Amino acid sequence: MDYLEKALEALEDLVRRLIDWLSEPEGEPELEPIPIPVRDRQYR
């Protein structure tokens, strides 16, 4: 019976982890900065 109880506990732990993983909100992708060209007025 110990084997059956350990197997059920492991299964329960796995199911809890799966539920936690599935219920996490998806992270928003990080925005990448857009390079803006800047004129150097010194060389005109």
Backbone bond lengths (Angstrom), bond angles and torsions (degrees), N, CA, C in turn:
res aa  C-N    CA-C-N  psi(-1)  N-CA   C-N-CA  omega(-1)  CA-C   N-CA-C  phi
1 M - - - 1.455 - - 1.528 111.63 -
2 D 1.324 117.35 -28.80 1.460 119.50 179.17 1.534 110.69 -61.30
3 Y 1.323 115.54 -38.72 1.460 119.55 -179.74 1.529 110.67 -62.67
4 L 1.312 116.16 -43.06 1.459 120.87 179.85 1.531 111.13 -65.07
5 E 1.312 117.25 -41.78 1.467 121.40 179.08 1.521 111.07 -64.54
6 K 1.331 117.32 -42.58 1.466 120.90 178.96 1.522 110.44 -65.05
7 A 1.328 116.95 -39.49 1.461 120.46 179.02 1.526 110.52 -65.10
8 L 1.318 117.26 -40.98 1.461 120.88 178.69 1.528 111.80 -66.88
9 E 1.338 116.98 -38.73 1.468 120.72 177.09 1.525 110.68 -64.38
10 A 1.332 116.74 -41.91 1.463 120.37 178.77 1.528 110.38 -64.57
11 L 1.308 117.19 -41.13 1.454 121.51 178.42 1.528 110.63 -64.78
12 E 1.317 116.21 -42.15 1.462 120.72 178.50 1.530 110.52 -61.82
13 D 1.324 117.25 -43.05 1.462 121.76 178.43 1.529 110.38 -62.61
14 L 1.311 116.22 -42.58 1.460 120.58 179.32 1.528 110.99 -63.19
15 V 1.309 117.24 -42.74 1.465 121.15 179.62 1.523 110.36 -64.91
16 R 1.329 117.92 -40.92 1.472 120.78 178.43 1.510 111.29 -62.62
17 R 1.334 116.47 -43.35 1.466 120.05 178.20 1.522 111.08 -62.82
18 L 1.319 116.78 -41.27 1.453 121.32 179.63 1.524 110.82 -63.99
19 I 1.310 117.64 -43.03 1.463 121.69 178.80 1.523 110.10 -64.40
20 D 1.337 117.40 -43.26 1.464 120.59 178.22 1.524 110.71 -61.23
21 W 1.329 115.98 -43.65 1.458 120.63 -178.40 1.524 111.07 -64.86
22 L 1.328 116.89 -40.87 1.461 120.57 -178.55 1.521 112.56 -74.13
23 S 1.321 117.73 -26.83 1.458 120.16 -176.92 1.526 113.06 -88.79
24 E 1.336 117.77 -5.81 1.458 120.06 178.39 1.520 109.19 -69.79
25 P 1.316 116.29 137.33 1.466 118.12 176.69 1.527 109.79 -69.50
26 E 1.312 114.86 144.54 1.460 118.65 179.33 1.518 108.51 -71.02
27 G 1.306 115.59 135.54 1.447 119.89 178.41 1.518 111.13 -71.90
28 E 1.312 115.43 144.16 1.456 119.18 177.86 1.522 108.66 -77.17
29 P 1.314 117.51 139.17 1.455 118.93 178.77 1.522 110.59 -65.12
30 E 1.315 115.16 144.41 1.459 119.14 179.52 1.527 109.31 -72.47
31 L 1.311 115.09 137.62 1.447 119.69 178.94 1.526 109.40 -78.48
32 E 1.324 115.71 136.29 1.458 119.92 178.10 1.521 108.18 -93.48
33 P 1.322 117.24 136.68 1.467 118.81 179.03 1.533 109.99 -67.65
34 I 1.317 115.03 142.97 1.464 120.69 179.08 1.526 107.55 -95.20
35 P 1.323 116.89 122.46 1.467 118.08 179.55 1.532 110.76 -69.30
36 I 1.303 116.03 131.90 1.462 121.53 -179.66 1.522 107.76 -112.04
37 P 1.326 117.16 120.04 1.470 118.40 179.32 1.524 110.57 -66.90
38 V 1.307 115.54 137.79 1.459 121.33 -178.83 1.524 107.74 -122.94
39 R 1.325 116.77 129.22 1.460 120.17 177.61 1.522 108.19 -78.87
40 D 1.306 114.74 138.34 1.461 119.44 176.74 1.521 106.56 -93.84
41 R 1.301 118.28 110.84 1.458 123.27 -174.60 1.541 112.06 -72.97
42 Q 1.284 116.27 -12.37 1.453 120.72 -177.28 1.531 111.50 -68.22
43 Y 1.323 119.14 -29.87 1.462 122.10 -174.46 1.524 113.68 -99.18
44 R 1.279 120.94 21.40 1.467 123.15 179.69 1.466 113.02 -77.18
